[in-house]
Amino acid sequence: MAASDDETSGNHNDTRIFDPANMNLSVRPGDEFYEYVNGGWIDSHPVPPDKSSYGEFRVVRDRTDEQVRELVEAAKNNTAAEEGSTEQMIGEFYRVGLDTAALEFQDIGPLEDEISRIDNISTVADVQNVSARLLGYYIIDPFFALFADSDPKNSKMMMATLFQSGLGLPDRDFYFRMDNDSIKTRDDYLEHVARMFILLGDAPEVAQDNARTIMRMETRLANASFTNVENRDPLKTYNRMTLDELSSFAPGYDWKAFVVNIGHPEIREINVMNPPFVKELGAMMQDEDLADWKTFLRWKLISATAPYLSSSFENESFDFNFRKLNGQEQMEPRWKRVLKTETSFLGEPIGQLYVQKYFDWESKARMIDMVANLKKAFRYRLQNLTWMEDSTKEKALEKLDTMDVKVGYPDKWRDFSGLVVKNDSYVMNVLRAGRFEFEHGNYGLDKVGKPVDRDAWFMPPQAVNAYNDPMKNTIVFPAGILQPPFFNRDADDAVNYGAIGVVIGHEMIHGFDDQGRQYDRDGNLTDWWTQEDSDRFNQSTRILVEEYSNFEALPDLYVNGNLTLGENIADFGGLTMSYQAYRISLKEEPEKIDGLSGDQRFFMSYAQIWRESIKDEKLRTLVLTDPHSPTRFRVNGALFNVPEFYQAFPEISPGDRLYRQEDQRPVIW
């Protein structure tokens, strides 16, 4: 763990919230503030062998997992639970997942029907029919994902939405980057795919041919895919098409038969987020061999289900996806792997048990007070912005005032009464749960054409996380994050505003980052800005793009300032709002604690929640795929743009490595 119980839960006089042993006092704060605050902790907390990174989020998640484990174990041991009850489902899913003897005995057996369907393909129509069936299992996206989501331009209604998929590497650029690490990753991937086909029973030479086929076809799909930066563009990814229009645009795919095959013939329109991708997929349906499509679908089936099969399949999946891509040396314990899978399907029923036992109502009340202060701070900042015209300010203030805030857990729990969990096999429970999610989940296709459910949560209550939903203009803070060090009810306000306060501000600012600002108070994708204000906003954010693009995460590997822009705006703005809210909350200037002023404790608390040890492999994958900057740069990037940070640490001066001149600091929110 990151700290002893004393370090994280003492009263506000507890001298160990900022234990000097966790710092690196030999470093000047202006040269490397992240290291200055966290260096000692990082040195004494190497990444455990069953993880690829280790920081405060992981510490709290591990603690929460142990609590949830007790609840799920109790459900597993309750043999009197009524068939079909949530307790029976929770317990049975977990019990079957832990039964490794059954997994080894069954091996690939539970998937034989699906494999036979693929083997019996004889026409292009069969390829599309079988792929539609696989898609309905939710965890398998043979070519693309299909789900219900808010219509970006009519945010009160749900519509069918299609997003590119079909790739086995983490991102489309992994297929094209020519640096040595990327070339090695592709070589490793080819070997991994071949070994999977051998496990399916193919001869080694056949398996190697199959792997080359997979790489060729995935590369073709990747070449037609949007980049991760393009996928951040709400306008570029809004392409509403009728089935007739889609059929004309991508004629090689029978879209009308597709909606029938997935059991939803009522779907008449789809938001095609990536038009070039579906166009290329249609072309591939006409000129790729049937035998290659069968190979492709066998691969999609086995790669998605391998973690839920016998050890030979799970080990091979782990070796590439976790060890090679992320540097994780060994698997987490079996119970934790099963719990993670179960949470992805039954997270809300489990969360219902979690909040009954662990939710702290006092924490919720404190959170609501903090949110009110952050809104007050943001309102003040908006009213006094010098770069924004009054007409845009008025709409921004309306959006802020109508922003909904949810804390703890949903007001209305999801209905899982149609889900069936059996004792037949782990993988079949996963596939049945996946099909239930595909149909009835928050993104389930039974929502298409219906009003948006504003009560639905997209994270379970036990999640140690938070999110902003731009099409609902809502920010959500699950119960799981309301614990130290993010929220510590016994700590002074500086510590809490520097931690959970910035998290609140971060999610609030997402409604006004480069993506979120394009949605109005009702969550509709519409331009409510004057052209001049848009230009000024974009100029300020360009400064942020340039700043982060100069951060070198690994030798010759730099942060992508465009990919991470939204998160960087949210970090910077969240810090700014939470600091202002902290000052609003004060009745008088706080006394120093451990020789640290309130302002110093605020900024150090922010730095401390991001402390993390991380494997180089994980860091590389993160930089290439994740819209969040690495934690070191979330600290060093955001803090050095905040004027009050320099006032709190007057020893930081122009000669220091991270010091930014005033004209280099963006002014956004």
Secondary structure in CASP SS format (residue, H / E / C, confidence):
PFRMAT SS
TARGET T0000
AUTHOR 0000-0000-0000
METHOD secondary structure of the structure
MODEL  1
M C 1.00
A C 1.00
A C 1.00
S C 1.00
D H 1.00
D H 1.00
E H 1.00
T H 1.00
S H 1.00
G C 1.00
N C 1.00
H C 1.00
N C 1.00
D C 1.00
T C 1.00
R C 1.00
I C 1.00
F C 1.00
D C 1.00
P H 1.00
A H 1.00
N H 1.00
M C 1.00
N C 1.00
L C 1.00
S C 1.00
V C 1.00
R C 1.00
P C 1.00
G C 1.00
D C 1.00
E C 1.00
F H 1.00
Y H 1.00
E H 1.00
Y H 1.00
V H 1.00
N H 1.00
G H 1.00
G H 1.00
W H 1.00
I H 1.00
D H 1.00
S H 1.00
H C 1.00
P C 1.00
V C 1.00
P C 1.00
P C 1.00
D C 1.00
K C 1.00
S C 1.00
S E 1.00
Y E 1.00
G E 1.00
E H 1.00
F H 1.00
R H 1.00
V H 1.00
V H 1.00
R H 1.00
D H 1.00
R H 1.00
T H 1.00
D H 1.00
E H 1.00
Q H 1.00
V H 1.00
R H 1.00
E H 1.00
L H 1.00
V H 1.00
E H 1.00
A H 1.00
A H 1.00
K H 1.00
N H 1.00
N C 1.00
T C 1.00
A C 1.00
A C 1.00
E C 1.00
E C 1.00
G C 1.00
S C 1.00
T H 1.00
E H 1.00
Q H 1.00
M H 1.00
I H 1.00
G H 1.00
E H 1.00
F H 1.00
Y H 1.00
R H 1.00
V H 1.00
G H 1.00
L H 1.00
D C 1.00
T H 1.00
A H 1.00
A H 1.00
L H 1.00
E H 1.00
F H 1.00
Q H 1.00
D C 1.00
I C 1.00
G H 1.00
P H 1.00
L H 1.00
E H 1.00
D H 1.00
E H 1.00
I H 1.00
S H 1.00
R H 1.00
I H 1.00
D H 1.00
N C 1.00
I C 1.00
S C 1.00
T C 1.00
V H 1.00
A H 1.00
D H 1.00
V H 1.00
Q H 1.00
N H 1.00
V H 1.00
S H 1.00
A H 1.00
R H 1.00
L H 1.00
L H 1.00
G C 1.00
Y C 1.00
Y C 1.00
I C 1.00
I C 1.00
D C 1.00
P C 1.00
F C 1.00
F E 1.00
A E 1.00
L E 1.00
F E 1.00
A E 1.00
D E 1.00
S E 1.00
D E 1.00
P C 1.00
K C 1.00
N E 1.00
S E 1.00
K E 1.00
M E 1.00
M E 1.00
M E 1.00
A E 1.00
T E 1.00
L E 1.00
F E 1.00
Q E 1.00
S C 1.00
G C 1.00
L C 1.00
G C 1.00
L C 1.00
P C 1.00
D C 1.00
R H 1.00
D H 1.00
F H 1.00
Y H 1.00
F C 1.00
R C 1.00
M C 1.00
D C 1.00
N H 1.00
D H 1.00
S H 1.00
I H 1.00
K H 1.00
T H 1.00
R H 1.00
D H 1.00
D H 1.00
Y H 1.00
L H 1.00
E H 1.00
H H 1.00
V H 1.00
A H 1.00
R H 1.00
M H 1.00
F H 1.00
I H 1.00
L H 1.00
L C 1.00
G C 1.00
D C 1.00
A C 1.00
P H 1.00
E H 1.00
V H 1.00
A H 1.00
Q H 1.00
D H 1.00
N H 1.00
A H 1.00
R H 1.00
T H 1.00
I H 1.00
M H 1.00
R H 1.00
M H 1.00
E H 1.00
T H 1.00
R H 1.00
L H 1.00
A H 1.00
N H 1.00
A C 1.00
S C 1.00
F C 1.00
T C 1.00
N C 1.00
V C 1.00
E H 1.00
N H 1.00
R H 1.00
D C 1.00
P C 1.00
L C 1.00
K C 1.00
T C 1.00
Y C 1.00
N C 1.00
R E 1.00
M E 1.00
T E 1.00
L H 1.00
D H 1.00
E H 1.00
L H 1.00
S H 1.00
S H 1.00
F H 1.00
A C 1.00
P C 1.00
G C 1.00
Y C 1.00
D C 1.00
W H 1.00
K H 1.00
A H 1.00
F H 1.00
V H 1.00
V H 1.00
N H 1.00
I C 1.00
G C 1.00
H C 1.00
P C 1.00
E C 1.00
I C 1.00
R C 1.00
E E 1.00
I E 1.00
N E 1.00
V E 1.00
M C 1.00
N C 1.00
P H 1.00
P H 1.00
F H 1.00
V H 1.00
K H 1.00
E H 1.00
L H 1.00
G H 1.00
A H 1.00
M H 1.00
M H 1.00
Q H 1.00
D H 1.00
E C 1.00
D C 1.00
L H 1.00
A H 1.00
D H 1.00
W H 1.00
K H 1.00
T H 1.00
F H 1.00
L H 1.00
R H 1.00
W H 1.00
K H 1.00
L H 1.00
I H 1.00
S H 1.00
A H 1.00
T H 1.00
A H 1.00
P H 1.00
Y H 1.00
L C 1.00
S C 1.00
S H 1.00
S H 1.00
F H 1.00
E H 1.00
N H 1.00
E H 1.00
S H 1.00
F H 1.00
D H 1.00
F H 1.00
N H 1.00
F H 1.00
R H 1.00
K H 1.00
L H 1.00
N H 1.00
G C 1.00
Q C 1.00
E C 1.00
Q C 1.00
M C 1.00
E C 1.00
P C 1.00
R H 1.00
W H 1.00
K H 1.00
R H 1.00
V H 1.00
L H 1.00
K H 1.00
T H 1.00
E H 1.00
T H 1.00
S H 1.00
F H 1.00
L H 1.00
G H 1.00
E H 1.00
P H 1.00
I H 1.00
G H 1.00
Q H 1.00
L H 1.00
Y H 1.00
V H 1.00
Q H 1.00
K H 1.00
Y H 1.00
F C 1.00
D C 1.00
W H 1.00
E H 1.00
S H 1.00
K H 1.00
A H 1.00
R H 1.00
M H 1.00
I H 1.00
D H 1.00
M H 1.00
V H 1.00
A H 1.00
N H 1.00
L H 1.00
K H 1.00
K H 1.00
A H 1.00
F H 1.00
R H 1.00
Y H 1.00
R H 1.00
L H 1.00
Q H 1.00
N C 1.00
L C 1.00
T C 1.00
W C 1.00
M C 1.00
E C 1.00
D H 1.00
S H 1.00
T H 1.00
K H 1.00
E H 1.00
K H 1.00
A H 1.00
L H 1.00
E H 1.00
K H 1.00
L H 1.00
D H 1.00
T H 1.00
M C 1.00
D E 1.00
V E 1.00
K E 1.00
V E 1.00
G E 1.00
Y C 1.00
P C 1.00
D C 1.00
K C 1.00
W C 1.00
R C 1.00
D C 1.00
F C 1.00
S C 1.00
G C 1.00
L C 1.00
V C 1.00
V C 1.00
K C 1.00
N C 1.00
D C 1.00
S C 1.00
Y H 1.00
V H 1.00
M H 1.00
N H 1.00
V H 1.00
L H 1.00
R H 1.00
A H 1.00
G H 1.00
R H 1.00
F H 1.00
E H 1.00
F H 1.00
E H 1.00
H H 1.00
G C 1.00
N C 1.00
Y C 1.00
G C 1.00
L H 1.00
D H 1.00
K H 1.00
V C 1.00
G C 1.00
K C 1.00
P E 1.00
V C 1.00
D C 1.00
R C 1.00
D C 1.00
A C 1.00
W C 1.00
F C 1.00
M C 1.00
P C 1.00
P C 1.00
Q C 1.00
A C 1.00
V C 1.00
N C 1.00
A C 1.00
Y E 1.00
N E 1.00
D E 1.00
P C 1.00
M C 1.00
K C 1.00
N C 1.00
T E 1.00
I E 1.00
V E 1.00
F E 1.00
P E 1.00
A H 1.00
G H 1.00
I H 1.00
L C 1.00
Q C 1.00
P C 1.00
P C 1.00
F C 1.00
F C 1.00
N C 1.00
R C 1.00
D C 1.00
A C 1.00
D C 1.00
D H 1.00
A H 1.00
V H 1.00
N H 1.00
Y H 1.00
G H 1.00
A H 1.00
I H 1.00
G H 1.00
V H 1.00
V H 1.00
I H 1.00
G H 1.00
H H 1.00
E H 1.00
M H 1.00
I H 1.00
H H 1.00
G C 1.00
F C 1.00
D C 1.00
D C 1.00
Q C 1.00
G H 1.00
R H 1.00
Q H 1.00
Y E 1.00
D C 1.00
R C 1.00
D C 1.00
G C 1.00
N C 1.00
L E 1.00
T C 1.00
D C 1.00
W C 1.00
W C 1.00
T C 1.00
Q H 1.00
E H 1.00
D H 1.00
S H 1.00
D H 1.00
R H 1.00
F H 1.00
N H 1.00
Q H 1.00
S H 1.00
T H 1.00
R H 1.00
I H 1.00
L H 1.00
V H 1.00
E H 1.00
E H 1.00
Y H 1.00
S H 1.00
N C 1.00
F C 1.00
E E 1.00
A E 1.00
L E 1.00
P C 1.00
D C 1.00
L E 1.00
Y E 1.00
V C 1.00
N C 1.00
G C 1.00
N C 1.00
L C 1.00
T C 1.00
L H 1.00
G H 1.00
E H 1.00
N H 1.00
I H 1.00
A H 1.00
D H 1.00
F H 1.00
G H 1.00
G H 1.00
L H 1.00
T H 1.00
M H 1.00
S H 1.00
Y H 1.00
Q H 1.00
A H 1.00
Y H 1.00
R H 1.00
I H 1.00
S H 1.00
L C 1.00
K C 1.00
E C 1.00
E C 1.00
P C 1.00
E C 1.00
K C 1.00
I E 1.00
D C 1.00
G C 1.00
L E 1.00
S C 1.00
G H 1.00
D H 1.00
Q H 1.00
R H 1.00
F H 1.00
F H 1.00
M H 1.00
S H 1.00
Y H 1.00
A H 1.00
Q H 1.00
I H 1.00
W C 1.00
R C 1.00
E E 1.00
S E 1.00
I E 1.00
K C 1.00
D H 1.00
E H 1.00
K H 1.00
L H 1.00
R H 1.00
T H 1.00
L H 1.00
V H 1.00
L H 1.00
T H 1.00
D C 1.00
P C 1.00
H C 1.00
S C 1.00
P C 1.00
T H 1.00
R H 1.00
F H 1.00
R H 1.00
V H 1.00
N H 1.00
G H 1.00
A H 1.00
L H 1.00
F C 1.00
N C 1.00
V C 1.00
P H 1.00
E H 1.00
F H 1.00
Y H 1.00
Q H 1.00
A H 1.00
F C 1.00
P C 1.00
E C 1.00
I C 1.00
S C 1.00
P C 1.00
G C 1.00
D C 1.00
R C 1.00
L C 1.00
Y C 1.00
R C 1.00
Q C 1.00
E H 1.00
D H 1.00
Q H 1.00
R C 1.00
P C 1.00
V C 1.00
I C 1.00
W C 1.00
END
